[in-house]
Amino acid sequence: MMQTALTVSLVLLWAAVLALGAICVALVRQVGILYERILPVGALMIDKGPAVGALAPAFELGDIHSRPVKVGGVDATGKSTLLFFLSPTCPVCKKLLPLLSSIQASERTPLNVVLASDGDVAEHTRFAEKHRLGEFPYVLSQELGMAYQIGKLPYAVLLDETGKVRAKGLVNSREHLESLFEAKERGVASLQQYVHGEQHA
């Protein structure tokens, strides 16, 4: 009698172990499917302003400290330019600002970062001081925003050393910012386009 009860409990235990194993395999499979569906997402490219691959409009501007800043055109130092559109009232912009220095330092190719907005100089100067943005040129130009047809923030545009637009889009995270450089390296307009092409291939 005791032996029978032991055998039954052992069989039930093994059944439970096998059931748990099957559940784990199913969960791993579902996580893999979910991962394929959501990554890489990349910056959301809005089809407005200069197209990817087109020559960006060139601007000769002054920053909030009256220093000359060139945006677009051939870069004499051979650097790419990350044009980051922001606003002092944009909470996501504030979250991303501390990442710009590390992204600039981590890129394999030399990179300029230019902050862009419009509005009151005094307000932006206070904002730049509060967030310690002195290392980046910070320009205020309504014409620049209109040229790229900026409607939502934060928005970033990556220009190569020849002044061509290589990637652009709405950015809400470090991954979104890094996706611009990934798109440039892969020679595609956006990571969405790359993933779409891979799925069809």
N, C-alpha and C positions, 0 to 999 in steps of 0.2 A: 504493500500500500504506500509506504513511504517512498519506495523506489519509483513508483508510478507518478506520484506527485512531483518528485524531483525531475523526472523526465519531461513531464508536461511543462513545468516552469522553465526548463532549459529550452524547450522548443519555442515557447512563447517569447523568451528573451531573445533568441536568435531571429525570430520573426520581427520583433521590434527593432533590432539592430539593422536588419535588411531594409525595413521600411524607412528608417531614418537615413540610411545610405541612399536610397532611391530619392528621398526628399532633397537631400543635399545635392545630388547630381542635377535634379530638376532646377534647384535654385541657382546653381552655378551657371547652368545653361541660360536661364532667364536674365541673369546679370550680364552675361556675355552679349545677349541680344540687345539689351538696354544700352550697353556701352557702345555697340555699333551704331545704334540709332542716334545717340546724343553727341558723340564725339567724332571728329573735331567740329565744333560749332563755328567758331571764328566770329569776327566782327560782322555785323549785319550791314551789307553794302546796299546803299540806296542809290538807284540809278539816276543821280542828278549831278550837275557840275561836270568838270572835265572827266572824260572816260579813262579807265585804266588803260595805260599804254599811250595816252595822248600827252602832248607837251603841256605842262601846267602853265597858267598865266604867271608872268613875272611881275613882282612888286618890289619897289624900293620904299621901305617904310622906316619910321623911327619908332623905337620901343618906348616904354613908359618912362625911361630914363634919358630919352632923347638920343639914344645911340642908333646909328644906321643899321638896318636889318634888311637883308635881301632874301626874298621868298620866291622860289622858282628860278628857272634858268640854270645854266651850267654852274656847278659849284667848283670854284678854282682849287679847293683843297681835296676834291675827290670824295666828298662825304655825301651820304644820303641825308634827307631831312624828314623828321617826323613833325608834322604840323598838327598841333593838338588844340582843338577848339574847346573853350571852357567858359564858365560863368561863375562869379563869386557866390551866386545863389544856388548852384548845382551841387547837391550832396554827393553824387557819384563822382563828379569831377574832383572834389576834395579827397575822396577815397583813393583815386588813381594817381594823384600828384606825387605822393612819395615813391611811387614805383618807377617814375620816369628816369631818375638817376641810375637805378640799378639796371634798367633795360638798356639805357645808353651805354653803361659800362660792360654789359654782358654781350652786346652784339659783336659779331666777328668783324664786321665792316664798320669803319668810322661813321658816327652818326651825330648830326645836329638835331637838337630839339628846340622847336619854336612854339611858344604859347600864343594863342590868338583869341581875341574877343573884340567887343566894342563897348562903348559907354563912357562913363566918367573916369578920367585919368586918376583922380584922387582916390576913388573907391578901389580901383584895380591896384594902385600903388600900396594901399593899406593891406589889401588881400595878399599881394605878393610878399610883403614884409612879414605878415602873420604866418604864412606857409613856407617862408624861406625859399623863395623861387628866384633869388638873385642870380643863380648860375645860368638861367635860361633867358634868352631874349623873349620879351613879352610885348606883343604888338596889339594895338587897338585900331581896327580898320573895318568899317562897315562894308567897304568895297571888297575886301578879301573874303568875308563871309558870303557876300552875294555871288562872288565868282565861283565859289564851291557849293553854293545853294544850301547852306547849312540851315536845317530846320529844327534838328534835335541835338541835344548835347548829352554827354561828351562825344565828340566826333574827331576822328583822326585820319590824316592823309599821309601816306608814305611816298615821298618823292625820291627818285634815284639821283645819282650825281650829275646826270645830264638834264635834270629838270622834268623828267617824265613821271606821271602818276603811276605808281606800281601797285598800290593797294589803298583801300579806304573803307570807312564804315563807322557805324555806331559802336562804341567800346564801353563795356560795363565792368570789365575785369582785366586782370593781367593776361589771362588766356586770350582775350579778344585782342589786346595790344600785340601780343606775340604772334597771333595769327596773321597780322599784316606782314611781318617779316617772313613768316613761313610761306605765305602766298607769293611774295616777291621771289624767294629762293626757288619755288616750284614753277615759277613762270605762269601763274594763273591769276585771274582777277580776284578770286576769293577762295577760301577753303571750302565753302559750299560748292563752288564750281568743281573743285578738285575731287571732292567726295562723290559728287554726282557723276563725274566722268569715270571714277573708279568703279562705282556700282554698275554703270552701263557696260564697262569693259569686262 
